[in-house]
Amino acid sequence: MKRNFPYRYRVLIFLFFLTLITYLDRVSISLVGVRIKAAFKLSNEQFGWVLGAFAIAYAIFEIPSGIAGDRYGQRAVFMRIVLWWSLFTALTGATTGLFSLIWVRFLFGAGESGAYPNSSGTISRWFPVTETARGISWLSMGANSGAAIAPLIVIPLAAAYGWRAPFFINGVIGLIWVLVCFLWFRNHPSEMKNISKEEVLYIEKNRRFTRGNQHFPWKLAIKNPSLIALVLAFYCCQWGNYFFLAWMPVYLQEGRHFSENDMKATTSYLFIVGLLGAFLAGFVSDWLVKRQGVKMGRRIIGISSMVTIGGLILLTAITSNNTVVIISLMVAHFFYLPGVITFFSTCVDIGGDYAGTVAGVMNCFGQLGSFFMAIVFGKIVDVTHSFTTPLFILSGVLITGSLFWFIINPAKSLSLKNWTN
């Protein structure tokens, strides 16, 4: 390996900007949520349906997008994803009421689905086993970077030009990424120009991926307790994620009476803290795997992450001190990132050649969790006139989800040989 900067890390930067743009677009609607509710005279329950429309569409199309990437290559699927979501990001700014907003956000979710499964599939093809978690961590670092800068872009634009303007501008950004994908990115290291033969050989000898164009063994998969536990744990985990992404800005403004500027600062700092968590998590996770083995290494982080988040959400619910709320939410999000990196690393561990499909299955159930969380949270707030009760429920779901990690075995890869032994 003669290069000081391995060529595969350029692919990480490429994926970093994919997830950055993904979350810049995704978070925008929650940042202007109070403005949209006022403009269209929406209740919390109705706004929950707007948020849920994205999540349910994302869930429906996750598995087909993951399968398509595994069978035909991630490059073409990436371009379809970003072109589609860019269009419906822009169209969000053209909506006229609840009905059109729900439909556009549903189609936006359908377009964005597959970004993470295909990124996981790319990691499986481009990176050695010992760099899996570090590779996945760059996806989370990109997502948190996008979410961190979103308040600094979206809120000033909305204040100056109205809530519709940020969606029009964000819709254009994705087109630049698509152009880079078309001109530069390839599905396999061996297809890429300017990469050394030594690095190609090193990757191909040490990666999870062996060969593509295989049919996913559905009959075996639905009977495997490890995969079932993985998707159920991630279902619970995504309740926490969707609180941070979708409901937290509204909670801070309406539940804790933050000003829009205070909400902007808190949200931005929270995702900056998450960026640090994602950076450290990749190294810590790979180190734990080397010390404890893949089964215990992944399990330790998976359990501790979800229990810690659940406990801190509970503290947020019971405290009357807004400073404690801010600190609790920031620390909770810091611990969320190691958990989600471990989930997607486990998809690569057990998925191998099927990493994109396994990630699609897992994320499908995760987005179903997001959907139900979005609806239930808003409904309970409207019924109880309080944000405390849904936070209690959220805490319980996260702690319960941690228990599924006692069943998950990342050391057992998804192959006919392993699954029939």
C-alpha positions in Angstrom: 0.0 0.0 0.0 2.1 2.9 -1.3 -0.5 5.6 -1.0 -0.5 7.6 2.2 -4.2 8.3 1.6 -6.0 5.1 0.5 -8.2 5.6 -2.5 -11.1 3.9 -0.8 -11.3 6.8 1.7 -12.3 9.0 -1.2 -15.4 6.8 -1.5 -16.0 7.6 2.2 -15.9 11.3 1.5 -18.3 10.7 -1.4 -20.7 8.8 0.9 -20.2 11.5 3.6 -21.7 14.1 1.3 -24.5 11.8 0.3 -25.8 11.5 3.9 -25.0 15.2 4.6 -27.4 16.2 1.8 -29.9 13.6 2.9 -30.2 15.0 6.4 -30.0 18.6 5.3 -33.2 17.9 3.3 -34.8 15.6 5.8 -34.5 17.9 8.9 -35.7 21.1 7.1 -39.4 20.3 7.6 -39.0 20.0 11.4 -37.0 23.2 11.7 -39.9 25.2 10.0 -42.6 22.9 11.6 -44.0 25.7 13.8 -44.2 28.0 10.8 -45.9 25.3 8.6 -48.4 24.5 11.3 -49.3 28.1 11.6 -49.6 28.6 7.8 -51.8 25.6 7.2 -53.5 25.7 10.7 -52.4 22.2 11.6 -52.8 20.4 14.9 -50.0 18.3 16.3 -51.7 15.2 15.2 -52.0 16.5 11.6 -48.4 17.5 11.6 -47.6 14.0 12.9 -49.2 12.6 9.8 -47.0 14.9 7.6 -43.9 13.6 9.4 -45.3 10.0 9.3 -46.0 10.2 5.5 -42.2 10.4 4.9 -41.4 7.5 7.2 -44.0 5.1 5.9 -42.9 5.7 2.3 -39.3 5.3 3.3 -40.2 2.0 4.9 -42.1 0.6 2.0 -39.4 1.3 -0.6 -36.3 0.4 1.6 -36.2 -3.3 0.8 -36.7 -3.0 -3.0 -34.0 -0.3 -3.1 -31.6 -2.5 -1.1 -32.2 -5.5 -3.4 -31.7 -3.4 -6.5 -28.3 -2.1 -5.2 -27.1 -5.6 -4.3 -28.2 -7.1 -7.7 -27.4 -4.3 -10.1 -24.9 -2.1 -8.3 -25.3 0.9 -6.1 -24.3 3.6 -8.6 -27.5 3.6 -10.7 -29.6 3.3 -7.6 -27.8 6.2 -5.9 -28.5 8.5 -8.9 -32.2 7.5 -9.0 -32.5 8.2 -5.2 -30.9 11.7 -5.2 -32.7 12.9 -8.4 -36.1 11.8 -7.0 -35.6 13.2 -3.5 -34.2 16.5 -4.9 -37.4 17.0 -7.0 -39.8 16.4 -4.1 -37.7 18.4 -1.7 -38.3 21.4 -4.0 -42.0 20.5 -4.4 -42.4 20.6 -0.6 -42.1 24.4 -1.0 -44.9 24.4 -3.5 -47.6 22.7 -1.3 -50.8 24.4 -0.5 -52.3 22.6 2.4 -52.4 19.4 4.5 -53.3 17.0 1.7 -50.7 18.1 -0.8 -48.1 18.3 2.0 -48.7 14.7 3.0 -48.5 13.5 -0.6 -45.3 15.3 -1.4 -43.6 14.2 1.8 -44.7 10.6 1.0 -43.1 10.8 -2.4 -40.1 12.4 -0.9 -39.7 9.5 1.4 -40.1 7.0 -1.5 -37.3 8.8 -3.3 -34.9 9.0 -0.4 -35.4 5.3 0.6 -32.4 3.2 -0.1 -29.7 5.7 0.7 -28.5 3.9 3.8 -28.9 0.3 2.5 -26.9 1.1 -0.6 -24.3 3.0 1.4 -23.9 -0.2 3.5 -23.7 -2.2 0.3 -20.9 0.1 -0.9 -19.0 -0.3 2.4 -19.3 -4.1 2.0 -17.7 -3.9 -1.5 -15.1 -1.2 -0.9 -13.8 -1.8 2.7 -12.0 -4.6 4.6 -13.8 -6.2 7.5 -11.6 -4.5 10.0 -12.7 -1.0 8.8 -16.5 -1.7 8.7 -17.6 0.4 11.7 -15.2 3.2 10.7 -16.7 3.2 7.2 -20.3 3.2 8.6 -19.3 6.0 11.0 -18.6 8.3 8.1 -22.2 7.9 7.0 -23.4 9.1 10.5 -20.8 11.9 10.5 -22.3 13.1 7.2 -25.8 12.8 8.5 -25.0 14.8 11.6 -23.1 17.4 9.6 -26.1 18.0 7.5 -28.4 18.1 10.5 -26.0 20.5 12.3 -25.7 23.0 9.4 -29.4 22.8 8.5 -30.6 25.2 11.3 -28.0 27.7 10.3 -29.2 27.7 6.7 -32.9 26.9 6.9 -34.1 29.1 9.8 -32.4 32.4 8.4 -33.8 31.6 5.0 -37.3 31.0 6.4 -37.1 34.2 8.5 -36.0 36.3 5.5 -38.0 34.8 2.6 -40.7 32.5 4.2 -40.7 28.8 5.1 -40.9 27.7 1.4 -37.5 29.1 0.3 -35.2 26.5 2.0 -36.9 23.7 0.2 -36.3 25.3 -3.2 -32.7 25.8 -2.5 -32.1 22.4 -1.0 -33.6 20.7 -4.0 -30.8 22.1 -6.2 -27.9 20.9 -4.0 -28.5 17.2 -4.7 -28.0 17.6 -8.4 -24.4 18.4 -8.0 -23.8 15.2 -6.1 -25.6 13.2 -8.8 -23.2 14.7 -11.4 -20.1 13.5 -9.4 -21.7 10.1 -9.0 -22.2 9.8 -12.7 -18.8 11.0 -13.7 -16.6 9.4 -11.0 -18.1 6.7 -8.8 -18.1 3.0 -9.7 -19.6 -0.1 -7.9 -16.3 -2.0 -7.4 -12.7 -1.0 -6.7 -11.5 -2.9 -9.8 -13.7 -0.6 -12.0 -12.3 2.6 -10.6 -9.6 4.5 -12.4 -6.4 5.6 -10.6 -6.7 3.1 -7.8 -3.5 1.0 -7.2 -3.6 -2.7 -8.0 -2.2 -3.3 -4.5 -5.2 -1.6 -2.8 -7.7 -3.4 -5.1 -6.1 -6.7 -4.1 -6.1 -5.8 -0.4 -9.8 -4.8 -0.5 -10.9 -7.9 -2.4 -9.1 -10.2 -0.1 -10.4 -8.7 3.1 -14.0 -7.5 2.4 -17.3 -9.1 3.3 -18.5 -9.0 -0.3 -17.7 -12.0 -2.4 -20.1 -12.0 -5.4 -23.2 -10.1 -6.5 -26.4 -10.9 -8.5 -27.5 -13.5 -5.9 -31.1 -14.0 -4.8 -31.8 -13.2 -1.2 -32.7 -16.4 0.9 -36.0 -15.1 2.2 -37.2 -18.4 3.6 -34.1 -18.8 5.7 -34.0 -15.1 6.7 -37.6 -14.9 8.1 -36.7 -17.9 10.4 -33.4 -16.5 11.7 -33.8 -15.2 15.3 -30.7 -13.0 14.9 -32.1 -11.1 12.0 -35.6 -10.9 13.6 -34.1 -9.5 16.8 -32.0 -7.0 14.8 -35.0 -5.5 13.0 -37.1 -5.3 16.2 -34.3 -3.6 18.1 -33.9 -1.1 15.2 -37.6 -0.5 15.2 -37.3 0.7 18.8 -34.1 2.6 18.1 -35.7 4.7 15.4 -38.3 6.0 17.8 -35.4 7.9 19.4 -34.0 9.0 16.1 -37.3 10.4 14.8 -37.8 12.3 18.0 -34.4 14.1 17.4 -35.1 14.7 13.7 -38.8 15.4 13.6 -40.3 16.3 16.9 -37.5 17.8 19.0 -37.6 21.3 17.4 -41.3 21.5 18.0 -41.0 20.1 21.5 -38.3 22.7 22.4 -40.5 25.6 21.1 -43.9 24.5 22.2 -43.1 22.2 25.1 -40.2 24.1 26.6 -41.0 27.6 25.2 -37.7 28.1 23.5 -37.5 31.0 21.1 -36.8 30.1 17.4 -33.2 31.2 17.8 -32.7 29.2 21.0 -34.1 26.2 19.2 -31.8 26.8 16.3 -28.7 26.9 18.5 -29.7 23.9 20.5 -30.5 21.8 17.5 -27.3 22.7 15.7 -25.1 22.0 18.8 -26.9 18.7 19.4 -26.0 17.4 16.0 -22.4 18.8 16.3 -22.1 16.7 19.5 -23.5 13.8 17.5 -20.8 14.3 14.9 -18.2 13.8 17.6 -20.0 10.7 18.8 -20.0 9.3 15.3 -16.3 10.0 14.7 -15.3 8.2 18.0 -17.8 5.4 17.6 -16.2 3.9 14.5 -12.8 3.6 16.2 -14.2 2.4 19.5 -16.4 -0.2 17.8 -13.7 -1.7 15.7 -11.4 -1.7 18.7 -14.0 -3.6 20.8 -14.5 -6.1 18.0 -10.8 -6.8 18.0 -10.7 -7.2 21.8 -14.0 -8.9 22.5 -14.9 -10.5 19.1 -17.6 -9.3 16.8 -20.5 -10.8 18.8 -19.7 -9.2 22.1 -18.1 -6.0 20.6 -21.3 -5.1 18.7 -23.6 -6.3 21.6 -21.9 -4.1 24.3 -22.4 -0.9 22.2 -25.9 -1.8 21.1 -27.2 -2.4 24.6 -25.3 0.5 26.4 -26.4 2.9 23.7 -30.1 2.3 23.9 -30.3 2.0 27.7 -28.4 5.3 28.0 -30.6 7.2 25.6 -33.7 5.8 27.3 -32.5 7.0 30.7 -31.7 10.4 29.4 -35.0 10.9 27.7 -36.7 9.9 31.0 -34.6 12.6 32.7 -35.7 15.1 30.1 -39.3 14.2 30.8 -39.2 14.7 34.5 -37.0 17.7 34.9 -38.2 21.3 35.0 -34.8 22.8 34.3 -34.2 23.7 30.6 -30.4 23.5 31.1 -30.8 19.9 32.2 -33.0 19.3 29.2 -30.4 20.6 26.8 -27.5 18.6 28.3 -29.6 15.4 28.5 -30.7 15.7 24.9 -27.1 16.4 23.7 -25.6 13.5 25.7 -28.5 11.2 24.5 -27.8 12.0 20.9 -24.0 11.5 21.4 -24.8 7.9 22.6 -27.4 7.4 19.8 -24.7 7.5 17.1 -22.6 4.5 18.4 -25.8 2.5 18.5 -26.9 3.3 14.9 -23.3 2.7 13.6 -23.4 -0.7 15.3 -26.7 -1.6 13.8 -25.5 -0.9 10.2 -22.1 -2.5 10.9 -24.1 -5.6 12.0 -25.9 -5.5 8.6 -22.5 -5.7 6.9 -21.4 -8.4 9.3 -24.3 -10.7 8.8 -25.2 -9.5 5.3 -22.0 -10.0 3.4 -23.1 -10.2 -0.3 -26.6 -9.2 0.9 -25.5 -6.2 3.0 -27.7 -3.8 1.1 -30.8 -6.1 1.4 -30.3 -6.8 5.1 -29.8 -3.0 5.7 -33.0 -2.4 3.7 -35.0 -5.0 5.7 -33.7 -3.5 9.0 -34.3 0.1 8.0 -37.8 -0.8 6.7 -38.8 -1.8 10.2 -36.9 1.1 11.6 -38.9 3.5 9.5 -42.1 1.8 10.6 -41.0 2.7 14.1 -40.5 6.3 12.9 -43.9 6.3 11.4 -45.7 5.1 14.5 -43.6 7.4 16.7 -44.5 10.4 14.5 -48.2 9.7 14.7 -48.4 8.6 18.4 -46.3 11.5 19.7 -48.5 14.1 18.1 -51.7 12.4 19.1 -50.7 12.1 22.7 -49.6 15.7 22.9 -53.0 16.9 21.5 -54.9 14.6 23.9 -52.9 15.3 27.1 -51.8 18.9 26.2 -48.4 17.9 27.4 -45.1 16.6 25.9 -44.2 14.6 29.1 -46.3 11.5 28.5 -44.9 10.7 25.0 -41.4 11.1 26.4 -42.1 8.5 29.0 -43.3 6.1 26.3 -40.3 6.9 24.1 -38.0 6.1 27.0 -39.7 2.7 27.6 -39.5 1.7 24.0 -35.8 2.4 23.8 -34.9 0.5 27.0 -37.1 -2.4 25.8 -35.4 -2.5 22.4 -32.0 -2.9 24.1 -33.0 -6.4 25.3 -33.1 -7.7 21.7 -29.3 -7.4 21.5 -29.0 -10.4 23.7 -30.4 -12.5 20.8 -28.4 -10.8 17.9 -25.3 -12.7 16.7 -23.3 -10.6 14.2 -20.7 -13.4 14.0 -23.0 -15.6 12.0 -23.1 -14.3 8.4 -26.0 -14.6 6.1 -25.0 -17.6 3.9 -26.7 -20.9 3.2 -23.8 -22.7 4.9 -24.0 -20.7 8.1 -27.8 -20.6 8.3 -28.3 -24.3 7.8 -25.8 -25.4 10.4 
